Structure formats: structure tokens, C-alpha cells
Amino acid sequence: MTALEIAGREVEFNKQGHLASFLDWDNALAEALAAADGLKLTDCHWTVINFLREYYAYHEIPPSPKVIIRAIGDQVSRFTPCTRKSLEGLFPSGGCKQACRIAGLPTYYCHSC
């Protein structure tokens, strides 16, 4: 485990670079992680992040991109069908892996990451 100071506090990360504890996450930490990746979070990003957190809190596993698209695709891409490429466009430095990391999940589920 690695401890880093982010958003004014010390946070531990696992070997994969994800938060060691799901409960250490907050919005400020998400903003700081996104900014470190050169990403400014929009409403669409927050829709995905909040879904990832809610899904993980209930199921204790991250959702697959297919589950994300089925559940909130219409909220992420209102005028065109949401696809895996749409999600990867929101999180260009790793797709679902980056989304799960910013959402504070200790792991991710994605066959292409």
C-alpha cells in the first residue's frame, strides 16, 4: 500500500493505484484525482461516478461497462446511444479503470482495461 497526500489529507492506495478503503472517498478527493489526470469533471462524469459508487456499495463488486450503459446510458448520452466508446471518451486515460479509480472503488471490472 502507498499513502499519498491528496485533497489536503493522507490517503492509502493499493498496488493497482485505487483507494485502499472505499470509505475514504469524497467529492474533493474525486476532483483531485481527476485533476491529476488532467480531467475536469462534468455532470456526465458525476452521473457515472455516483452510479459506480452506489452499485459497488450494494453489490460489493464494480459494474461492467455493459451494466453501466444499460442502467444510466440515457443520462450519459442524451442525444445519441451511449456506447462503450462514449464512456471511454468521458474517461480518456483508462476508460472504466480510470472511472473506478476516480469513484474510489478499490478495484475495477473491465475486460479491455
Rosetta blueprint (number, residue, H / E / L):
1 M L
2 T E
3 A E
4 L E
5 E E
6 I E
7 A L
8 G L
9 R E
10 E E
11 V E
12 E E
13 F E
14 N L
15 K L
16 Q L
17 G L
18 H L
19 L E
20 A L
21 S L
22 F H
23 L H
24 D H
25 W L
26 D L
27 N H
28 A H
29 L H
30 A H
31 E H
32 A H
33 L H
34 A H
35 A H
36 A H
37 D L
38 G L
39 L L
40 K L
41 L L
42 T L
43 D H
44 C H
45 H H
46 W H
47 T H
48 V H
49 I H
50 N H
51 F H
52 L H
53 R H
54 E H
55 Y H
56 Y H
57 A H
58 Y H
59 H H
60 E L
61 I L
62 P L
63 P L
64 S L
65 P H
66 K H
67 V H
68 I H
69 I H
70 R H
71 A H
72 I H
73 G H
74 D H
75 Q H
76 V H
77 S L
78 R L
79 F L
80 T L
81 P L
82 C L
83 T L
84 R H
85 K H
86 S H
87 L H
88 E H
89 G H
90 L H
91 F L
92 P L
93 S L
94 G L
95 G L
96 C H
97 K H
98 Q H
99 A H
100 C H
101 R H
102 I H
103 A L
104 G L
105 L L
106 P L
107 T L
108 Y L
109 Y L
110 C L
111 H L
112 S L
113 C L
